[in-house]
Amino acid sequence: MSDLENEISGCVSRAEWIGVIGSPSSNISLNVELLETAYDRGIVGYPCIIEFTQDGRKNYAIGQIISVELRNPHIERHPIQKIISARGEANPLTGHHDVRRVKIGVGVVYSIEGNELKPSRMSSIPPTSTRVYLLNQEILDKLLKPYSDELFYLGKVYNTGDVLLPMIFKHFGHGDYGLGEAYHIGIFGKTGSGKSILALMMMIGYARHKEMSIFVLDPQGQFASEFKKNEINEALKNKLSRDVKIINLHNLVLSGYDLFKKILISSDFFKRRCGIYHEDNMSRAADQVVNILRGRPGTLDFQEIKPWDAYKRQAFNRVWDAILNNEHIQSNIYTSTEPRERMISAMESADRDEVYEEWRGIAKLFAYDGKENAVIIKNLIEDIFTDRAGKILIVDLSEVDIPEDIYWSDQIKLVILGELLTQLSKKAEERFRRGELLNTLVIVDEAHRLAPREKTDNEDLERVKSIFVDGVRTTRKYGLGWMFISQTLSSLDREIINQIRVFVFGFGLAWGIERQALREIIGGAEDAIQLYQSFKDPQSTLGGREFPFMVIGPISPLSVSGTPLFFVSLEYPHEFLKINNLKV
């Protein structure tokens, strides 16, 4: 017997013995007959360990108790049930002949080969009467000691109070602790279930890899707010040597005439100021505006005005006067006389100064002037990936402190967001063609708003959704992964759900259409669903709140078979930082 086998066997023998394997059992799910000494133990959710021999080697199976069943065949007959209904008991049958059975879903098996512990599988079934022990921290630490540098902790195993659930967050590149590809993550739960804070903790887990970049699309400003706090900033800077850059969406500068045309049309500038109502005519008008700014032959022979200077009065005057006075330009917008005259009449009656202020607000989206930390989107993406060191960027979408001289709307936000995502996807594909991986995670909070399941009439929203859908299908091999945070399963685009590899479910998805969606994901495992349904609402508990979660996927060394794991998140930020050695 090797030293490692002696150490682990010693740890297991000192653990609490709660039962033995019963019948029927399988290599996926074990039925365990509970000892009378454990009848009063609250063990649902608790992890267990089973020592058995397979192929001549010592093996250790680990699983979580997902249900407890009480059986007493003596009182299941009608006459006895009638006695109980009259007296409340039927001595000596009631109580004394009760038996309790627990079901354990096998999550992982480790085998001892020489003096090494290696992942294995349960290819046989231990015999009945094989002892089952409660897993404790001592055993876990001993089992996972070879992987201790990789472990990260988000919570404690459900219902234990003190057993930490080990997790592993590998980066998406090559080399040490790298997967060599990305995977996609989904975090779901009702408002107040703790999903955003859990996502933030996962983000910090990935931030330990200095070569990995992280983008956060933050619609409520929650991530930006957390990373402005000294405690979190100090942990990242002093413990992980990582800096976080926070940029407001309206400080991202658009570029290119194509986007300029798109913004002019999306803003309804032509409809309000020029009396141009049909989409086709607005598109023609936008083409003419760009031709005027460029000073192309056939329109006006002027020096070109770049998009970043289009907000100036000189640029506006050139455009406005050209449309008003040049018949060639007018005929390119409308071929018929009547609508041309209507357009000219609308422009002549408009207050020129008011029109310029609106034009200026739109064109300012392409300008640097008056914008703190302004940066062109394309340049931002280029700068982030200029070296091997990863960057952390939070794009605040909460629309706080938007300058009054910038035209802003939900449509503009979607256009800018679409451009950011497009440039990011292009960079990932470009890197891949050079034989490199982007090694980047994009976190999307409130994802159901940006990628709804139902089709909408909003062209810009559909474009953003199509980028997400295309991304989850194709960018995994580029080293670009996506984390979607959503309040519901049923409202997020189905293709995104289908491509997610790691699911995390907080409180609130146990009923109705959400329960059906949950069942489809975890393969109809009713015992796991019932345990999930028992989660307490964090907002309704007395005293300190706790945030329970169910996780499925390759994120913990305690579940490599896809068996659901249950845990309660660590108290944030103090306990989380302390346990992960991030407290300064």
C-alpha positions in Angstrom: 0.0 0.0 0.0 1.5 3.4 -1.1 2.0 6.3 1.3 -0.8 8.3 -0.6 -3.2 5.4 -0.2 -2.4 5.1 3.5 -3.0 8.9 4.0 -6.3 9.0 2.1 -7.6 5.8 3.7 -6.7 7.2 7.1 -8.6 10.4 6.4 -11.7 8.5 5.1 -11.7 6.1 8.1 -11.8 9.1 10.5 -14.8 10.6 8.6 -18.4 10.2 9.7 -19.8 6.8 8.6 -23.5 7.3 7.6 -24.5 4.2 5.7 -23.8 1.4 3.3 -24.5 0.8 -0.4 -27.8 -0.9 -0.9 -29.8 -2.4 -3.8 -30.6 -1.4 -6.5 -27.6 0.8 -7.5 -25.9 1.7 -10.7 -22.6 3.2 -11.7 -24.4 6.5 -12.1 -26.6 6.6 -9.0 -26.1 4.7 -5.7 -28.8 3.9 -3.2 -27.5 4.0 0.3 -29.1 2.5 3.4 -28.7 5.0 6.1 -27.5 4.0 9.6 -29.8 4.7 12.5 -27.1 6.9 14.0 -27.5 9.2 11.0 -31.3 9.4 11.0 -31.3 12.8 12.6 -28.6 14.3 10.5 -29.5 17.0 8.0 -27.6 15.5 5.1 -29.4 16.4 1.9 -26.9 18.1 -0.3 -23.9 16.8 1.6 -21.0 15.2 -0.3 -20.1 11.6 0.3 -17.1 9.4 -0.4 -16.9 5.7 -1.0 -13.7 3.7 -1.0 -13.7 0.6 -3.2 -11.4 -1.6 -5.3 -11.6 -1.7 -9.1 -9.1 -3.3 -11.5 -6.8 -4.1 -8.6 -6.5 -0.4 -7.6 -8.0 1.6 -4.8 -10.7 4.0 -6.0 -12.7 6.8 -4.4 -16.1 7.8 -5.7 -17.5 11.2 -4.7 -21.1 12.2 -5.0 -23.7 14.5 -3.4 -26.8 13.3 -1.6 -29.7 14.6 -3.6 -32.6 13.0 -1.8 -33.7 11.1 1.3 -36.5 8.5 1.3 -38.4 7.1 4.3 -39.9 3.6 3.9 -41.9 1.5 6.2 -43.5 -1.4 4.3 -45.4 -2.5 7.4 -47.6 0.5 7.5 -48.3 0.8 3.8 -51.2 -1.7 4.1 -54.7 -0.3 4.3 -55.7 -1.7 7.7 -52.6 -0.3 9.4 -53.1 3.0 7.7 -56.7 3.1 9.1 -55.3 2.4 12.6 -52.8 5.3 12.2 -55.5 7.6 11.0 -57.5 6.9 14.2 -54.7 6.7 16.8 -51.9 8.6 15.2 -49.6 5.6 15.6 -49.6 1.8 15.3 -47.1 0.5 17.8 -44.7 -1.2 17.4 -44.8 -0.7 13.6 -44.6 3.0 13.4 -41.2 4.6 14.2 -39.4 1.4 15.1 -39.5 -0.1 11.7 -38.8 3.0 9.6 -35.8 2.8 7.3 -34.2 5.7 5.5 -32.5 5.5 2.1 -30.5 8.3 0.4 -29.6 8.6 -3.2 -26.2 9.7 -4.3 -25.3 10.9 -7.8 -21.7 9.9 -8.6 -19.9 13.0 -9.7 -16.3 11.9 -9.9 -14.0 8.9 -9.3 -10.3 9.0 -8.4 -8.0 6.0 -8.5 -4.6 5.6 -6.9 -1.9 4.5 -9.2 1.4 4.1 -7.4 1.8 7.3 -5.5 -0.4 9.4 -7.8 -4.1 10.2 -7.7 -5.7 10.2 -11.2 -9.3 10.8 -12.5 -11.0 7.5 -13.2 -14.6 6.3 -13.7 -16.9 3.9 -11.9 -16.9 1.0 -14.4 -18.1 -1.5 -11.8 -20.4 -1.2 -8.8 -19.1 -1.6 -5.2 -20.8 -4.5 -3.4 -23.7 -3.9 -1.0 -22.6 -3.1 2.6 -19.7 -1.0 1.2 -19.3 1.9 3.6 -20.3 5.4 2.7 -18.7 8.4 4.6 -19.5 12.1 4.7 -16.8 14.0 2.8 -15.0 16.6 4.9 -12.4 19.3 4.2 -9.5 17.1 5.4 -10.3 14.4 2.8 -10.8 17.0 0.0 -7.6 18.8 0.7 -5.7 15.4 0.7 -7.4 14.3 -2.6 -6.8 17.5 -4.4 -3.4 18.5 -3.1 -1.7 17.9 -6.5 -4.1 20.4 -8.0 -4.2 23.0 -5.2 -2.6 25.7 -7.4 -5.6 25.5 -9.8 -8.4 25.5 -7.2 -10.6 28.4 -6.7 -13.6 28.7 -4.4 -17.0 30.4 -5.0 -19.0 28.7 -2.2 -19.5 25.9 0.2 -21.1 22.6 -0.5 -24.9 22.9 0.0 -26.1 22.3 3.6 -22.6 21.6 5.0 -21.7 25.0 6.3 -17.9 24.4 6.2 -16.9 22.2 3.2 -15.6 24.3 0.4 -16.6 23.3 -3.1 -13.4 23.3 -5.2 -13.6 24.8 -8.7 -11.2 25.2 -11.6 -11.2 28.1 -14.0 -8.8 27.5 -16.8 -7.9 30.2 -19.4 -8.8 29.7 -23.0 -5.2 29.7 -24.4 -2.4 27.2 -24.6 0.2 26.5 -22.0 0.0 26.0 -18.3 -3.6 25.9 -16.9 -5.0 26.5 -20.5 -7.8 24.6 -22.2 -6.7 25.4 -25.8 -10.2 26.5 -26.6 -13.1 28.5 -25.0 -16.4 27.4 -23.6 -19.6 29.3 -22.9 -21.2 29.8 -19.5 -24.7 30.7 -18.4 -25.8 32.0 -15.0 -29.5 32.2 -14.4 -31.7 33.3 -11.5 -34.4 35.7 -10.5 -33.6 39.2 -9.4 -31.9 39.1 -6.0 -30.7 35.5 -6.4 -27.0 36.6 -6.3 -26.2 35.7 -9.9 -24.4 39.0 -10.7 -22.1 38.8 -7.6 -21.4 35.1 -8.4 -20.5 36.1 -12.0 -18.2 38.8 -10.6 -16.5 36.2 -8.4 -16.1 33.9 -11.3 -14.6 36.8 -13.3 -12.0 37.2 -10.6 -11.2 33.5 -10.8 -10.4 33.9 -14.5 -8.5 37.1 -13.8 -5.8 35.1 -12.0 -4.5 34.2 -15.5 -2.6 37.2 -16.5 -2.6 36.2 -20.2 -6.4 36.2 -20.3 -8.5 39.2 -21.3 -12.0 39.9 -19.9 -14.7 42.1 -21.4 -17.8 43.0 -19.4 -21.0 44.5 -20.9 -22.5 46.0 -17.9 -26.1 47.4 -18.5 -26.8 48.3 -14.8 -23.3 49.5 -13.9 -23.0 46.8 -11.1 -19.6 45.5 -12.2 -18.3 49.0 -12.7 -19.5 49.9 -9.2 -17.9 46.9 -7.6 -14.5 47.4 -9.3 -14.4 51.0 -8.1 -14.3 49.8 -4.5 -10.9 49.8 -2.8 -11.1 46.3 -1.5 -11.7 44.7 -4.9 -9.3 47.0 -6.7 -6.5 46.3 -4.2 -7.0 42.6 -4.4 -6.7 42.7 -8.2 -3.8 45.1 -8.3 -1.7 43.8 -5.3 -2.6 40.1 -5.4 -3.1 39.5 -9.1 -1.2 42.4 -10.7 -4.3 43.2 -12.8 -5.8 46.6 -13.7 -9.4 47.2 -14.6 -10.3 49.8 -17.2 -13.9 51.1 -17.0 -15.3 53.0 -20.0 -18.7 54.5 -20.5 -20.4 53.4 -23.7 -20.9 56.9 -24.9 -17.1 57.5 -24.7 -16.5 55.0 -27.4 -16.0 56.8 -30.6 -17.5 55.5 -33.8 -15.6 55.6 -37.1 -16.3 55.3 -40.8 -18.8 56.8 -43.2 -20.9 53.6 -43.2 -21.6 53.9 -39.5 -22.3 57.6 -40.0 -25.0 56.7 -42.5 -26.5 54.1 -40.2 -26.7 56.5 -37.3 -28.3 59.2 -39.4 -31.0 56.7 -40.4 -31.4 55.1 -37.0 -31.8 58.5 -35.3 -34.7 59.5 -37.6 -32.9 62.7 -38.4 -34.2 62.8 -41.9 -37.8 62.0 -40.9 -37.9 64.8 -38.3 -35.9 67.5 -40.1 -36.2 66.8 -43.8 -39.7 65.3 -44.2 -38.2 62.1 -45.6 -40.2 59.1 -44.3 -39.5 56.0 -46.3 -36.6 53.9 -45.4 -35.3 53.7 -49.0 -35.3 57.4 -49.4 -33.6 57.9 -46.0 -30.9 55.5 -47.2 -30.5 57.6 -50.4 -30.3 60.8 -48.4 -27.6 59.3 -46.1 -25.6 58.3 -49.2 -25.8 61.9 -50.5 -24.8 63.3 -47.1 -21.6 61.2 -47.1 -20.9 62.2 -50.7 -21.2 65.9 -49.7 -18.9 65.4 -46.7 -16.4 63.7 -49.0 -16.7 66.4 -51.6 -16.9 63.8 -54.3 -17.1 64.8 -58.0 -20.7 64.9 -59.2 -21.9 66.5 -56.0 -19.6 69.3 -54.7 -15.9 69.9 -55.4 -14.9 70.6 -51.8 -12.2 69.3 -49.5 -13.2 66.1 -47.7 -14.6 66.4 -44.2 -13.8 63.4 -42.0 -16.5 61.9 -39.8 -14.8 63.1 -36.6 -15.1 66.7 -37.9 -18.7 66.4 -39.1 -20.1 67.9 -35.9 -18.7 71.4 -36.8 -21.0 74.1 -38.1 -19.0 74.3 -41.3 -19.8 70.7 -42.1 -23.4 71.0 -41.3 -23.8 74.1 -43.4 -22.2 72.4 -46.4 -24.6 69.4 -46.1 -27.7 71.5 -45.5 -27.1 74.0 -48.3 -26.1 71.3 -50.8 -29.4 69.4 -50.2 -31.4 72.6 -50.4 -29.8 74.1 -53.5 -28.4 71.2 -55.6 -31.1 69.7 -57.9 -28.8 66.7 -58.8 -28.6 65.8 -55.1 -32.3 66.3 -54.6 -33.1 64.0 -57.6 -30.9 61.3 -56.1 -33.0 61.3 -53.0 -36.4 61.6 -54.7 -37.0 61.0 -58.4 -40.5 62.5 -58.3 -41.2 66.3 -58.2 -43.8 66.3 -55.5 -41.9 64.6 -52.7 -38.8 66.6 -53.6 -40.8 69.8 -53.1 -42.2 68.5 -49.8 -38.6 67.8 -48.6 -37.4 71.3 -49.6 -40.4 72.9 -48.0 -39.8 71.0 -44.7 -36.1 72.0 -44.7 -36.8 75.7 -45.5 -39.3 76.0 -42.7 -37.1 74.3 -40.1 -35.2 76.3 -37.5 -31.6 76.0 -38.8 -30.0 76.5 -35.4 -32.2 73.8 -33.9 -31.4 71.4 -36.7 -27.7 72.0 -36.3 -27.9 71.2 -32.6 -29.5 67.8 -33.4 -26.9 67.2 -36.2 -24.1 68.1 -33.8 -25.4 65.7 -31.2 -25.4 62.8 -33.7 -22.0 63.7 -35.3 -20.5 64.0 -31.8 -20.7 60.2 -31.6 -17.8 60.2 -34.1 -15.7 63.0 -32.4 -13.1 63.1 -29.6 -13.8 66.6 -28.4 -15.5 66.8 -25.0 -15.2 63.1 -24.3 -13.1 61.9 -21.3 -11.1 58.7 -22.1 -12.5 58.8 -25.7 -11.3 56.0 -27.9 -12.3 54.7 -31.3 -13.8 51.2 -31.0 -11.5 49.6 -33.5 -8.4 51.2 -31.8 -9.6 50.0 -28.4 -9.8 46.4 -29.6 -6.4 46.7 -31.3 -4.7 48.2 -28.2 -6.1 45.5 -25.9 -4.5 42.7 -27.9 -1.2 44.4 -28.8 0.8 42.3 -26.3 0.6 39.0 -24.5 -0.7 40.4 -21.3 -4.5 40.2 -20.9 -6.6 43.3 -20.2 -9.8 43.7 -18.2 -12.3 46.1 -19.7 -15.8 47.0 -18.3 -18.1 48.8 -20.7 -20.6 50.6 -18.6 -24.0 50.6 -20.4 -25.9 52.2 -17.5 -26.2 55.6 -19.3 -25.0 57.6 -16.4 -23.5 61.1 -16.9 -24.1 61.2 -20.7 -23.1 64.6 -22.0 -26.0 66.7 -23.0 -24.6 67.6 -26.4 -24.5 63.9 -27.5 -27.6 62.4 -29.2 -28.4 59.2 -27.2 -31.1 56.6 -27.5 -31.6 52.9 -27.1 -31.0 52.5 -30.8 -27.7 54.4 -30.7 -26.6 52.2 -27.8 -27.4 49.1 -29.8 -25.5 50.4 -32.9 -22.4 51.1 -30.8 -22.7 47.8 -29.0 -23.0 45.9 -32.3 -19.9 47.6 -33.6 -17.9 46.7 -30.5 -18.9 43.1 -30.7 -18.2 43.0 -34.4 -14.7 44.3 -34.0 -14.1 41.8 -31.2 -15.2 38.8 -33.3 -13.1 40.0 -36.2 -10.1 40.2 -34.0 -10.7 36.7 -32.7 -11.0 35.3 -36.2 -7.9 37.2 -37.4 -5.8 35.8 -34.5 -7.1 32.3 -35.2 -5.9 32.6 -38.9 -2.5 33.4 -37.6 -2.5 30.3 -35.4 -3.2 32.1 -32.2 -6.1 32.1 -29.7 -7.7 35.3 -28.5 -8.0 33.9 -24.9 -10.8 36.2 -24.0 -14.1 35.9 -22.0 -17.0 38.3 -22.7 -19.5 38.7 -19.8 -22.9 39.9 -20.8 -25.2 40.9 -17.9 -29.0 41.1 -18.5 -28.4 39.0 -21.6 -32.1 38.4 -22.2 -32.5 42.0 -23.1 -29.8 41.9 -25.8 -30.5 38.4 -27.1 -34.3 37.7 -26.6 -35.7 34.4 -27.8 -38.6 36.0 -29.7 -37.9 37.8 -32.9 -38.3 41.6 -32.7 -38.9 44.4 -35.2 -35.8 46.2 -34.0 -33.2 45.8 -36.7 -30.3 46.9 -34.5 -31.3 44.6 -31.6 -31.6 41.7 -34.1 -28.1 42.5 -35.3 -26.6 42.4 -31.8 -28.4 39.1 -31.1 -27.1 37.6 -34.4 -23.6 38.5 -33.3 -24.1 36.6 -30.0 -25.6 33.6 -31.7 -22.9 33.5 -34.3 -20.3 33.9 -31.6 -21.4 31.0 -29.5 -21.4 28.8 -32.6 -18.0 29.8 -34.0 -15.7 31.6 -31.6 -15.1 28.7 -29.2 -12.3 27.5 -31.4 -10.9 31.1 -31.6 -10.4 31.2 -27.8 -13.3 33.6 -27.4 -15.9 32.5 -24.7 -19.1 34.1 -23.6 -20.8 34.3 -20.2 -24.5 35.1 -20.3 -26.2 36.3 -17.2 -30.0 36.3 -17.4 -33.1 36.3 -15.1 -34.8 33.6 -17.1 -34.0 30.6 -19.3 -37.1 30.8 -21.4 -36.5 34.4 -22.6 -32.9 33.9 -23.8 -32.3 32.9 -27.4 -32.5 29.1 -27.7 -29.4 28.7 -29.8 -27.4 30.4 -27.1 -28.8 28.0 -24.5 -27.9 25.1 -26.7 -24.2 26.1 -26.9 -23.6 26.8 -23.2 -21.2 24.3 -21.6 -21.4 25.4 -17.9 -24.8 26.2 -16.4 -25.3 27.9 -13.0 -28.8 28.2 -11.6 -29.7 30.5 -8.7 -33.1 30.7 -7.0 -36.3 31.3 -8.9 -36.5 28.9 -11.9 -38.3 26.0 -10.3 -41.9 26.6 -11.6 -43.8 26.8 -14.9 -42.0 27.3 -18.2 -38.7 27.8 -16.4 -39.0 24.4 -14.7 -39.6 22.8 -18.1 -36.5 24.5 -19.6 -34.5 23.4 -16.6 -35.6 19.8 -17.0 -34.5 19.8 -20.6 -31.0 21.0 -19.7 -30.3 18.5 -16.9 -31.9 15.6 -18.7 -35.0 15.2 -16.5 -33.1 14.4 -13.3 -36.1 14.8 -11.0 -34.2 14.3 -7.8 -31.9 17.2 -8.7 -34.8 19.4 -9.7 -36.6 18.6 -6.4 -33.5 19.6 -4.4 -33.2 22.8 -6.5 -36.9 23.5 -5.7 -36.1 23.4 -2.0 -33.8 26.4 -2.3 -34.9 29.2 0.0 -35.6 32.7 -1.5 -32.6 34.8 -0.3 -34.8 37.8 0.0 -37.3 36.1 2.4 -35.0 34.5 5.0 -34.6 35.9 8.5 -31.1 36.9 9.6 -28.2 36.6 7.2 -29.0 35.8 3.6 -27.6 32.9 1.8 -27.5 32.4 -2.0 -27.8 28.7 -3.1 -26.9 27.5 -6.6 -26.9 24.4 -8.7 -24.1 24.0 -11.2 -23.7 21.7 -14.2 -20.7 21.3 -16.4 -16.9 21.0 -16.3 -16.1 23.5 -13.6 -15.4 21.4 -10.5 -13.1 18.4 -9.9 -16.1 16.9 -7.9 -18.2 16.5 -11.0 -16.6 15.4 -14.3 -19.7 13.4 -15.4 -22.1 16.2 -15.7 -23.9 15.4 -12.4 -25.4 18.6 -10.8 -23.6 20.1 -7.8 -25.2 22.2 -5.2 -23.5 25.0 -3.2 -24.1 28.2 -1.3 -21.9 31.1 -2.4 -19.3 32.6 -0.1 -20.1 35.8 1.7 -18.9 38.6 -0.6 -16.4 40.3 -0.5 -14.7 39.5 2.8 -15.0 35.7 3.1 -14.6 35.3 -0.7 -11.3 37.3 -0.7 -10.0 35.7 2.4 -10.6 32.0 1.4 -9.0 32.6 -2.0 -6.0 34.4 -0.5 -6.9 37.7 -2.2 -7.3 39.8 0.9 -4.8 42.6 1.1 
